[in-house]
C-alpha cells in the first residue's frame, strides 16, 4: 500500500503535477480550499446529502439497520457509527482533584444526594420521589437539557416551591399525595455536551423503556421525540 502511494507521488512529480518535495506555500490557496471541503463534505461521497450519527454496537448492527431503513425510504442520508470509548478514556480521570459535590443550597443534585456532575452541560437526568424509592415504588421523571443539571434543577425547584401549573413535581404531589409536599432527588444519567440529537434520543429511550405507571412526565412529553423503529427478520421491534 505504501509503495503504491509513493509510486503515485513520483508519477505526479514526473508529470509536473506536483513537486516531489512540496514547499509549504505550493498551491496554498487550492490546498486550503480542498482541505476545508474535505472536512465539511466528507459524507457526500456516494451522493449523500446529509449525515446522522448513531451509537456504536457490536458488529455495527444498529448502524446497518438504520442505513437499511433510510435507504428503503429513499433518503440520501449517510448513517455513521460513532467511535466507541477507548480503555484509556474509561479509566482516565482528567481532574483527580475535582470536587464531587458542590455546596450550593439550591443544587438539586448535590443537596439531595443525587448522582452525577451538576456542572456538565448537555445532560439527561432523572428525578425520583425519595419516599417512593425507599418503599420500592418506582415513580420517576426523565428529562434532558442543553444546560447543566444545576440550572435545570434550580428551575424545577423554583416551579415546585411556587406550585406552578408547569411543575411536574407539584403535579405529582397534587394528584398522588393529596397536595402534600414531598422530597425528591435528582441524578444525572448521561452527559452529551453538544450532541442534542443523541441527548434527546436517550431521553426518548428512557421514556420508552420505563414500566407502565412509573412515569410522572406529562403525556405530551412521552411523544416529544419519535424514534424510528426497524422490523427485523424475527418480527420483533428494535430501536
C-alpha positions as CSV (number, residue, x, y, z in Angstrom):
1,X,0.0,0.0,0.0
2,X,2.8,2.4,0.9
3,X,4.7,1.5,-2.3
4,X,1.6,2.4,-4.4
5,X,1.2,5.7,-2.6
6,X,4.9,6.6,-3.2
7,X,4.7,5.5,-6.8
8,X,1.8,7.8,-7.3
9,X,3.7,10.7,-5.8
10,X,6.6,10.0,-8.1
11,X,4.3,9.8,-11.1
12,X,2.8,13.3,-10.3
13,X,6.3,14.7,-9.9
14,X,7.5,13.3,-13.2
15,X,4.4,14.7,-15.0
16,X,4.8,18.1,-13.3
17,X,1.5,17.9,-11.4
18,X,3.3,18.5,-8.0
19,X,6.9,18.6,-6.8
20,X,8.4,15.6,-5.1
21,X,9.4,17.7,-2.1
22,X,6.5,20.1,-1.9
23,X,7.2,23.6,-0.5
24,X,4.8,24.9,2.2
25,X,3.4,27.7,0.0
26,X,2.9,25.5,-3.1
27,X,-0.7,25.9,-4.3
28,X,-1.5,27.0,-0.8
29,X,-4.9,28.5,-1.6
30,X,-6.2,25.5,-3.6
31,X,-4.9,23.1,-0.9
32,X,-6.6,25.0,1.9
33,X,-9.8,25.1,-0.1
34,X,-9.7,21.3,-0.7
35,X,-8.9,20.6,2.9
36,X,-11.9,22.7,4.0
37,X,-14.2,21.0,1.6
38,X,-13.0,17.6,2.7
39,X,-13.8,18.4,6.4
40,X,-17.3,19.8,5.6
41,X,-18.4,17.5,2.8
42,X,-16.7,14.2,3.6
43,X,-20.0,12.4,3.9
44,X,-21.0,13.4,0.4
45,X,-19.1,10.6,-1.3
46,X,-21.7,8.3,-2.9
47,X,-24.3,11.0,-3.5
48,X,-25.3,11.5,0.2
49,X,-26.9,14.9,1.1
50,X,-26.7,14.7,4.9
51,X,-25.4,12.5,7.7
52,X,-26.6,11.2,11.1
53,X,-24.6,9.5,13.8
54,X,-25.7,6.5,15.9
55,X,-24.0,4.9,18.9
56,X,-21.6,2.1,18.2
57,X,-22.9,-1.5,18.7
58,X,-21.2,-4.9,18.2
59,X,-20.9,-5.8,14.6
60,X,-22.3,-2.3,13.7
61,X,-25.8,-3.8,13.9
62,X,-27.6,-0.6,14.8
63,X,-25.8,1.4,12.0
64,X,-26.6,-1.2,9.4
65,X,-30.3,-1.3,10.4
66,X,-30.6,2.5,10.4
67,X,-28.9,2.7,7.0
68,X,-31.1,0.0,5.6
69,X,-34.3,1.8,6.7
70,X,-33.0,5.2,5.5
71,X,-32.2,3.6,2.1
72,X,-35.6,1.9,2.0
73,X,-37.3,5.3,2.5
74,X,-35.3,6.7,-0.5
75,X,-33.4,9.3,1.6
76,X,-29.8,10.3,0.7
77,X,-28.6,10.2,4.2
78,X,-25.4,8.5,5.4
79,X,-25.6,6.8,8.7
80,X,-22.2,6.8,10.5
81,X,-21.4,4.9,13.7
82,X,-19.7,6.8,16.5
83,X,-16.4,5.5,17.7
84,X,-16.6,3.6,21.0
85,X,-14.9,4.7,24.1
86,X,-11.2,3.7,24.5
87,X,-9.9,1.8,27.5
88,X,-7.9,4.9,28.4
89,X,-11.0,7.1,28.3
90,X,-12.9,4.8,30.6
91,X,-10.2,4.6,33.3
92,X,-8.5,8.0,33.0
93,X,-9.7,10.9,35.1
94,X,-8.7,14.3,33.8
95,X,-9.1,16.1,37.1
96,X,-8.5,13.7,40.0
97,X,-9.0,16.6,42.5
98,X,-12.4,17.6,41.2
99,X,-14.9,18.3,44.0
100,X,-17.6,15.6,43.9
101,X,-20.4,17.6,45.4
102,X,-20.9,21.4,45.3
103,X,-22.1,23.4,48.4
104,X,-24.8,25.4,46.7
105,X,-28.0,25.2,48.7
106,X,-30.1,25.4,45.5
107,X,-28.4,22.5,43.8
108,X,-31.0,19.8,43.4
109,X,-28.4,17.1,42.5
110,X,-25.8,17.6,45.3
111,X,-28.2,18.7,48.1
112,X,-30.5,15.7,47.5
113,X,-27.6,13.1,47.4
114,X,-28.2,12.6,43.7
115,X,-25.6,11.1,41.3
116,X,-23.5,12.7,38.6
117,X,-22.0,16.1,37.9
118,X,-24.1,19.1,38.4
119,X,-21.9,21.4,36.3
120,X,-21.6,19.5,33.0
121,X,-23.7,20.9,30.1
122,X,-25.9,18.9,27.8
123,X,-27.4,16.3,30.1
124,X,-30.2,13.8,30.6
125,X,-31.4,13.4,34.1
126,X,-34.0,11.6,36.3
127,X,-35.9,12.8,39.4
128,X,-37.3,10.4,41.9
129,X,-39.6,10.9,44.9
130,X,-37.4,9.8,47.9
131,X,-40.2,8.2,49.9
132,X,-41.5,6.2,46.8
133,X,-38.0,4.9,46.2
134,X,-37.5,3.8,49.8
135,X,-40.7,1.9,49.7
136,X,-39.7,0.2,46.5
137,X,-42.3,2.1,44.4
138,X,-40.8,3.5,41.2
139,X,-42.0,7.0,40.4
140,X,-39.6,8.9,38.1
141,X,-39.4,11.9,35.9
142,X,-37.0,11.7,32.9
143,X,-35.7,14.9,31.3
144,X,-32.9,16.5,29.2
145,X,-31.4,19.9,28.9
146,X,-28.7,21.7,26.9
147,X,-27.7,23.4,30.1
148,X,-26.2,21.8,33.3
149,X,-28.2,19.9,35.9
150,X,-27.7,22.6,38.5
151,X,-29.5,25.2,36.3
152,X,-32.3,22.8,35.3
153,X,-32.7,21.5,38.8
154,X,-33.0,25.0,40.1
155,X,-35.8,25.7,37.7
156,X,-37.6,22.5,38.9
157,X,-37.3,23.6,42.5
158,X,-38.5,27.1,41.8
159,X,-41.6,25.9,40.0
160,X,-42.2,23.4,42.7
161,X,-42.0,25.9,45.5
162,X,-44.3,28.3,43.7
163,X,-46.6,25.4,42.9
164,X,-47.0,26.5,39.3
165,X,-49.1,24.6,36.8
166,X,-45.9,23.8,34.8
167,X,-44.3,22.0,37.8
168,X,-44.4,18.2,37.1
169,X,-43.2,17.7,40.7
170,X,-46.1,19.7,42.2
171,X,-48.5,17.9,39.8
172,X,-47.3,14.6,41.2
173,X,-47.9,15.8,44.8
174,X,-51.3,17.2,43.9
175,X,-52.6,14.1,42.1
176,X,-50.9,11.3,44.1
177,X,-50.3,12.7,47.6
178,X,-53.2,15.0,48.3
179,X,-51.2,18.1,47.7
180,X,-48.7,17.3,50.5
181,X,-45.1,18.5,49.9
182,X,-42.8,15.6,49.1
183,X,-39.0,15.1,48.9
184,X,-37.3,14.5,45.5
185,X,-33.8,13.6,44.4
186,X,-32.2,14.4,41.1
187,X,-29.5,12.5,39.3
188,X,-27.6,13.0,36.0
189,X,-28.0,9.9,33.8
190,X,-25.9,11.0,30.8
191,X,-23.7,13.8,29.5
192,X,-23.8,14.6,25.8
193,X,-22.4,18.1,25.6
194,X,-23.1,19.4,22.1
195,X,-24.9,16.4,20.7
196,X,-28.5,17.5,21.1
197,X,-29.8,14.7,18.9
198,X,-28.3,11.9,21.0
199,X,-29.4,13.6,24.2
200,X,-33.0,13.7,23.1
201,X,-32.9,10.2,21.7
202,X,-31.5,9.0,25.1
203,X,-34.4,10.7,26.9
204,X,-36.9,9.1,24.5
205,X,-35.3,5.6,25.0
206,X,-35.6,6.1,28.8
207,X,-39.3,7.0,28.5
208,X,-39.9,4.2,26.1
209,X,-38.3,1.5,28.3
210,X,-40.0,2.7,31.5
211,X,-42.6,0.4,33.1
212,X,-46.2,1.4,32.8
213,X,-47.3,3.6,35.7
214,X,-43.9,4.7,36.8
215,X,-43.5,7.8,34.7
216,X,-44.6,11.2,36.1
217,X,-43.8,13.1,32.9
218,X,-46.8,14.7,31.3
219,X,-48.2,12.8,28.3
220,X,-47.1,15.5,25.8
221,X,-43.5,14.7,26.8
222,X,-43.9,11.0,26.0
223,X,-44.1,11.8,22.3
224,X,-41.6,14.6,22.3
225,X,-39.1,12.5,20.3
226,X,-40.3,9.8,18.0
227,X,-37.7,7.1,17.4
228,X,-37.7,5.2,14.0
229,X,-38.3,1.5,14.5
230,X,-36.9,-1.2,12.3
231,X,-38.7,-4.5,11.9
232,X,-36.1,-7.3,11.9
233,X,-36.4,-10.8,10.5
234,X,-37.7,-12.4,13.7
235,X,-40.6,-10.0,13.8
236,X,-39.5,-8.1,16.9
237,X,-39.1,-4.3,17.0
238,X,-35.7,-2.8,17.6
239,X,-34.8,0.8,18.3
